[in-house]
Amino acid sequence: MMQISNDNVVSIAYTLTNDEDQVIDTSEGGAPLVYLHGAQNIIPGLENALVGKQVGDKLKVSVEPAEGYGEYQAELVQVVPKRMFAGVDNIEAGMQFHAQTDYGMQIVTVAAVEGEDITVDGNHPLAGQTLHFEVEVVDVRAASKEELEHGHVHGEGGHHH
């Protein structure tokens, strides 16, 4: 049986919860998550925990922020004038936008709207949180030459060109 290692295409069924045991994301009722192991397609803490596992293995993994989406950084929250959202008529909390920042292109989430002041947060929504995964390995196969060149999975459950 093939064990998970770099350059394998891995399919996992998973449920992700936070510290309050609330479900954040799950593959239940849908297709498994398919990724290229070793290509930084998933967060490091989960990828590291899956090394050496094989089809049928079930595991529970808790991932600290440093191995997940990073620590929450207060400096990534800022208030910007509404005029920076030219062409957007209705701005509401929770909306996400691509923004050019000092760190390159980032997705920012609108945290609050107060008149002409828009508070945006450049942190990933899961930054600063410990993530709890329940995972079952569904499939492991060798990646194709093309998948390795592109750094992601193609076809069923993966990326289509």
C-alpha angles and dihedrals in degrees: 000000000000116000122213112263138140116308094027123124105229129194117199134180108213148169120203121202135174129229090279090057092246114148109245097175139350140178090213111127091016142062120303120257109264119198143160108251114230095019097096090249091138133030114290097239093058095040092052092049091054096056110119095012121127140199111305095023114133123197144169115222129185113200121199118219094257090061093038127041096330134254118309109264115204091197089068090067114084143156115240131180118263090238088074087072095063112176094021109109102182118039116184136175111269096035116127129215137180108243133186105233138170085268095052127256112354137170111241126193122216105240099178142357118210112170107290093350117093118189111210129188120208094189119108107256088246096046114131093018129117106231122213117203130189105196137182120190106230102174141359124190139157114269119243121247089252093051090051092049092049096041095230143072122274130204126010110034092353140080121311121205 
